[in-house]
Amino acid sequence: MANDRPLAAHEILDALENVSDNEEDYRERLICILPPPVDPDCLTDEDSGEEDNVTLNNLPRNILLQPAEVMIQGQIMVSDTEEEPSDSTGRTKRRRTYAWRKWDLAKNPVNWPDVQGACQDKRPIEWFENFLDEDVISLLVSESNKYAVKKNLPGDITTEDMKCFIGILLVSGYSWLPRRRMYWENSPDTKNELISSAMTRDRFDFIFRHLHVNDNLDLQDKYTKVRPLVTLLNKRFLEFSPLEEHYSVCSGLMKIFHITELVYEVRNGTCRCSHT
């Protein structure tokens, strides 16, 4: 009887490692791993290895056991008559063929109201504060202090501390270094005066370790640890980007200045792993 359960992350990685060297398939593999179930007794989301050197070898066991999906980027030429390996019954599987038809989609008439868009006379910082406003900052400060107190540490993070912390994160995205502590090193090629003069290294590390969003966890919601923040941001997205007629929404990837990702090299390509 066939097993219809999805493959776990570690099973997919094992399969990619065992790909034959004779198979000339150099396409890039992206593995999307579902978040693990919420553990109310777990007070940390840290990996099992060093924080600044994250690899697949130090991912927690509960993440490697989660269902995952492989997305392959690129194209490979195959024959139309190529046959798939036979199953246990000895029958040979053939690729399914489709008959595609091309026609225009029917357009349903919709009366779109006049949309009053957001004003354009704001500075970039004012646009930024439309989304990360006082309510969002207050949520981050309150929940982070609660989390610190639970660990018997002082909950003394202030609003100004949190704003400075977020600013350092934004700057580090433009001026990237292998380890975040290098911004405070007394080295001319790594020290960032803007960051080091704004906040001490130990203070930044304290906020970084205790940054929290939600205290009341819903075990049925896999995104419960960030759900209050997502809810607040969604309200602001609807407020400052109202629905209108000419919108095009599709799935895709967009390059940004810096992103932390796990890169896992396999013999016939690169496998990038991330959470979705």
Contacts in CASP RR format, 6 or more apart in sequence:
PFRMAT RR
TARGET T0000
AUTHOR 0000-0000-0000
METHOD contacts of the structure
MODEL  1
MANDRPLAAHEILDALENVSDNEEDYRERLICILPPPVDPDCLTDEDSGE
EDNVTLNNLPRNILLQPAEVMIQGQIMVSDTEEEPSDSTGRTKRRRTYAW
RKWDLAKNPVNWPDVQGACQDKRPIEWFENFLDEDVISLLVSESNKYAVK
KNLPGDITTEDMKCFIGILLVSGYSWLPRRRMYWENSPDTKNELISSAMT
RDRFDFIFRHLHVNDNLDLQDKYTKVRPLVTLLNKRFLEFSPLEEHYSVC
SGLMKIFHITELVYEVRNGTCRCSHT
5 67 0 8 1.000
6 67 0 8 1.000
6 68 0 8 1.000
6 69 0 8 1.000
7 15 0 8 1.000
7 67 0 8 1.000
7 68 0 8 1.000
8 64 0 8 1.000
8 65 0 8 1.000
8 66 0 8 1.000
8 67 0 8 1.000
8 68 0 8 1.000
9 31 0 8 1.000
9 33 0 8 1.000
9 63 0 8 1.000
9 64 0 8 1.000
9 65 0 8 1.000
9 66 0 8 1.000
9 67 0 8 1.000
9 68 0 8 1.000
9 273 0 8 1.000
10 64 0 8 1.000
10 65 0 8 1.000
12 31 0 8 1.000
12 68 0 8 1.000
12 70 0 8 1.000
13 31 0 8 1.000
13 56 0 8 1.000
13 64 0 8 1.000
13 264 0 8 1.000
13 271 0 8 1.000
16 29 0 8 1.000
16 70 0 8 1.000
16 266 0 8 1.000
16 271 0 8 1.000
17 266 0 8 1.000
17 267 0 8 1.000
19 25 0 8 1.000
19 266 0 8 1.000
19 267 0 8 1.000
19 268 0 8 1.000
21 267 0 8 1.000
21 268 0 8 1.000
23 268 0 8 1.000
24 268 0 8 1.000
25 76 0 8 1.000
25 268 0 8 1.000
25 269 0 8 1.000
26 268 0 8 1.000
26 269 0 8 1.000
27 72 0 8 1.000
27 73 0 8 1.000
27 74 0 8 1.000
27 75 0 8 1.000
27 76 0 8 1.000
27 269 0 8 1.000
28 72 0 8 1.000
28 73 0 8 1.000
28 74 0 8 1.000
28 269 0 8 1.000
28 270 0 8 1.000
28 271 0 8 1.000
28 272 0 8 1.000
29 70 0 8 1.000
29 71 0 8 1.000
29 72 0 8 1.000
29 73 0 8 1.000
29 266 0 8 1.000
29 269 0 8 1.000
29 270 0 8 1.000
29 271 0 8 1.000
29 272 0 8 1.000
30 70 0 8 1.000
30 71 0 8 1.000
30 72 0 8 1.000
30 73 0 8 1.000
30 271 0 8 1.000
30 272 0 8 1.000
30 273 0 8 1.000
30 274 0 8 1.000
31 68 0 8 1.000
31 69 0 8 1.000
31 70 0 8 1.000
31 71 0 8 1.000
31 271 0 8 1.000
31 272 0 8 1.000
31 273 0 8 1.000
31 274 0 8 1.000
32 68 0 8 1.000
32 69 0 8 1.000
32 71 0 8 1.000
32 274 0 8 1.000
32 275 0 8 1.000
32 276 0 8 1.000
33 63 0 8 1.000
33 66 0 8 1.000
33 67 0 8 1.000
33 68 0 8 1.000
33 273 0 8 1.000
33 274 0 8 1.000
33 275 0 8 1.000
33 276 0 8 1.000
34 66 0 8 1.000
34 67 0 8 1.000
34 68 0 8 1.000
34 222 0 8 1.000
34 276 0 8 1.000
35 66 0 8 1.000
35 222 0 8 1.000
35 223 0 8 1.000
35 275 0 8 1.000
36 60 0 8 1.000
36 62 0 8 1.000
36 63 0 8 1.000
36 65 0 8 1.000
36 66 0 8 1.000
36 222 0 8 1.000
37 62 0 8 1.000
37 219 0 8 1.000
37 222 0 8 1.000
38 217 0 8 1.000
38 218 0 8 1.000
38 219 0 8 1.000
38 221 0 8 1.000
38 222 0 8 1.000
38 224 0 8 1.000
38 225 0 8 1.000
39 62 0 8 1.000
40 217 0 8 1.000
40 219 0 8 1.000
43 147 0 8 1.000
43 150 0 8 1.000
43 151 0 8 1.000
45 225 0 8 1.000
47 54 0 8 1.000
47 58 0 8 1.000
47 59 0 8 1.000
47 60 0 8 1.000
48 58 0 8 1.000
48 59 0 8 1.000
48 60 0 8 1.000
49 58 0 8 1.000
50 58 0 8 1.000
52 178 0 8 1.000
52 179 0 8 1.000
52 180 0 8 1.000
54 260 0 8 1.000
54 262 0 8 1.000
55 262 0 8 1.000
55 264 0 8 1.000
56 262 0 8 1.000
56 264 0 8 1.000
56 273 0 8 1.000
59 262 0 8 1.000
80 95 0 8 1.000
82 95 0 8 1.000
83 92 0 8 1.000
83 93 0 8 1.000
83 94 0 8 1.000
83 95 0 8 1.000
84 92 0 8 1.000
84 93 0 8 1.000
84 94 0 8 1.000
84 95 0 8 1.000
85 93 0 8 1.000
86 92 0 8 1.000
86 93 0 8 1.000
87 93 0 8 1.000
110 245 0 8 1.000
112 244 0 8 1.000
112 245 0 8 1.000
115 242 0 8 1.000
115 243 0 8 1.000
115 244 0 8 1.000
116 242 0 8 1.000
117 242 0 8 1.000
118 130 0 8 1.000
118 240 0 8 1.000
118 241 0 8 1.000
122 130 0 8 1.000
130 236 0 8 1.000
130 240 0 8 1.000
131 233 0 8 1.000
131 236 0 8 1.000
131 237 0 8 1.000
131 240 0 8 1.000
132 166 0 8 1.000
133 236 0 8 1.000
134 159 0 8 1.000
135 232 0 8 1.000
136 229 0 8 1.000
136 232 0 8 1.000
136 233 0 8 1.000
137 159 0 8 1.000
137 162 0 8 1.000
137 163 0 8 1.000
138 159 0 8 1.000
139 213 0 8 1.000
139 228 0 8 1.000
139 229 0 8 1.000
139 232 0 8 1.000
140 162 0 8 1.000
140 211 0 8 1.000
140 212 0 8 1.000
140 213 0 8 1.000
140 229 0 8 1.000
141 157 0 8 1.000
141 158 0 8 1.000
141 159 0 8 1.000
141 161 0 8 1.000
141 162 0 8 1.000
143 212 0 8 1.000
143 213 0 8 1.000
143 214 0 8 1.000
143 215 0 8 1.000
143 228 0 8 1.000
144 155 0 8 1.000
144 157 0 8 1.000
144 162 0 8 1.000
144 207 0 8 1.000
144 210 0 8 1.000
144 211 0 8 1.000
144 212 0 8 1.000
145 155 0 8 1.000
145 156 0 8 1.000
145 157 0 8 1.000
146 212 0 8 1.000
146 215 0 8 1.000
147 210 0 8 1.000
147 212 0 8 1.000
147 215 0 8 1.000
148 154 0 8 1.000
148 155 0 8 1.000
148 157 0 8 1.000
148 206 0 8 1.000
148 210 0 8 1.000
149 155 0 8 1.000
151 210 0 8 1.000
153 206 0 8 1.000
153 210 0 8 1.000
157 206 0 8 1.000
157 207 0 8 1.000
157 210 0 8 1.000
161 199 0 8 1.000
161 203 0 8 1.000
161 207 0 8 1.000
162 207 0 8 1.000
164 198 0 8 1.000
164 199 0 8 1.000
165 199 0 8 1.000
165 204 0 8 1.000
165 207 0 8 1.000
165 208 0 8 1.000
165 211 0 8 1.000
168 183 0 8 1.000
168 195 0 8 1.000
168 198 0 8 1.000
168 199 0 8 1.000
168 204 0 8 1.000
171 192 0 8 1.000
171 194 0 8 1.000
171 195 0 8 1.000
172 180 0 8 1.000
172 183 0 8 1.000
172 195 0 8 1.000
172 258 0 8 1.000
173 257 0 8 1.000
173 258 0 8 1.000
174 257 0 8 1.000
174 258 0 8 1.000
175 192 0 8 1.000
176 257 0 8 1.000
176 258 0 8 1.000
177 183 0 8 1.000
177 190 0 8 1.000
180 204 0 8 1.000
180 208 0 8 1.000
181 201 0 8 1.000
181 205 0 8 1.000
182 190 0 8 1.000
182 191 0 8 1.000
183 190 0 8 1.000
183 191 0 8 1.000
183 192 0 8 1.000
183 195 0 8 1.000
183 196 0 8 1.000
183 201 0 8 1.000
184 191 0 8 1.000
184 195 0 8 1.000
184 196 0 8 1.000
184 200 0 8 1.000
184 201 0 8 1.000
185 191 0 8 1.000
212 225 0 8 1.000
213 225 0 8 1.000
213 226 0 8 1.000
213 227 0 8 1.000
213 228 0 8 1.000
213 229 0 8 1.000
214 224 0 8 1.000
214 225 0 8 1.000
214 226 0 8 1.000
214 227 0 8 1.000
214 228 0 8 1.000
214 229 0 8 1.000
217 224 0 8 1.000
217 225 0 8 1.000
218 224 0 8 1.000
218 227 0 8 1.000
221 227 0 8 1.000
223 230 0 8 1.000
261 272 0 8 1.000
261 273 0 8 1.000
261 274 0 8 1.000
262 272 0 8 1.000
262 273 0 8 1.000
262 274 0 8 1.000
263 270 0 8 1.000
263 271 0 8 1.000
263 272 0 8 1.000
263 273 0 8 1.000
264 270 0 8 1.000
264 271 0 8 1.000
264 272 0 8 1.000
264 273 0 8 1.000
265 271 0 8 1.000
END
